[in-house]
Amino acid sequence: MSGGERHTVPVDVHLIAVREGQKGPEVLLSRRAGTVYAAGHWHFPSGHVDGPFEDVVTALVRETYEETGLVVEPDDVRAAVTVHHRAPAGGGARVGFFFEVRRWSGTPDVKEPKVCDTVDWFAFDALPEPMVAYCRAGLEAYRAGVPIAVHFQEPGDTIGHDPAVDRLRLVPAPGGGEPRPAREVREFAERAVGRITAWTDVSWARTASRVWRAQNASGGVWFVKIHQNARFHGREVAALREWVPGLGSAGPRLVAADATLRAIVLTAVEGRPLHGMVLPSDEERQVFRAIGELAARIHASPLPAAAPGTAPVVPHAKVERHLEGARPHLRPGDEEYVRSVVDSAVRLPPVDAVVTHGDLQLRNLLRADDGALRVFDFERSETQSAVRDLVRLLDHFEGRKDLYEAFFDGYGRPLTEDERTRLLVETALDAVSGIAFGSKTGDPELVERGRRTLLRCRAGAAARASRTIDGGDPR
């Protein structure tokens, strides 16, 4: 410890009063006026601790009432974030305690007209300008969920918030607080879209790739994805660059990609997940017709320059490994059936290769308010037989011939005989793969879906042995 006078700094308190508005959370701000510092700028209701015997919670309750007329009970005060701040003029530093309050009595109003000329509520994604940079830094740190932040401005900086001059440094809690991507990925994303104030892990439980919903300081929303391997990264980036733009608003836009990090930043797409959505029968038919139309658009996309002209024969290399993992869950005769189906693939003639999504199923589809569909997750996209995109939809057609017909009505054509045979092979392989993967990862739904699929395929085979399926239904 160095000698001389002990360093001291002013201590101030800031009210983050939050209420639910019509379009989401809103925060209370006041506009400074008169001869005070930062006159004309928006700021939280705030003030200094009044001497050595007043604690910060008492100071917040007092300042809130003096400035706005709101009565806050100390038990309703919640710690939000502490900010070590240095002002641009004169270099003076201070420590600010920011508190969240969601309960109070009264209606906010101007109680000190000499220092404030108005108060109002603002949505987090529609903050007013100009806003004091110190206040804005505290709000961003609060939304990021960190306990402490440093905001040291330089002498030439403006008092008001300037998005081009970012002095905020977030200090996470031990263990990192809420799940967030690694620092390198956060920095990559923020170079693309600006400071991110909120990370939400929205990864699908069954996949090793990780996905975060990222919201920046202006309220914009993006998705950041880290692929589990370089192959998936390359496939998704290629799709997003080469054919997804042709879908227009039906797909996301690639904002940035980093092959070293295996990371991408995507625009958000509108809609609610179809997975788990319960709809009336007529709406279900509309949805599956729209899925058929979307599949047709994908398959009509221009092939990449280096893509092969014909789809490869259905791969068999992994069937032994999948059977090994699935065997404890197979019914008598399942393994023999799968082997016979796979062996039949060698007789399949070449078919034209098309662009495929590779994992077309309800969990990768969103439905917008106007009924339009959006599609995402292209890490399994490749040039293949068109039937590859039908495999994970067939389960929805069981007992629902109307959905099957609606899909192919939207798709615009029936399958050929060779395509139906190829689809059966693809479906059997996918079922065994799902059983093996579900067993390994503890996902009983995947196991049961695979068992159900094999049962349906074998029942169809038995039916075809005694009769011809009307209309060529591949079920």
Order of alpha helices (4+ residues) and beta strands (2+ residues): beta-beta-beta-beta-alpha-beta-beta-beta-alpha-beta-beta-alpha-beta-beta-beta-alpha-beta-beta-beta-alpha-beta-alpha-alpha-beta-beta-beta-beta-beta-alpha-alpha-alpha
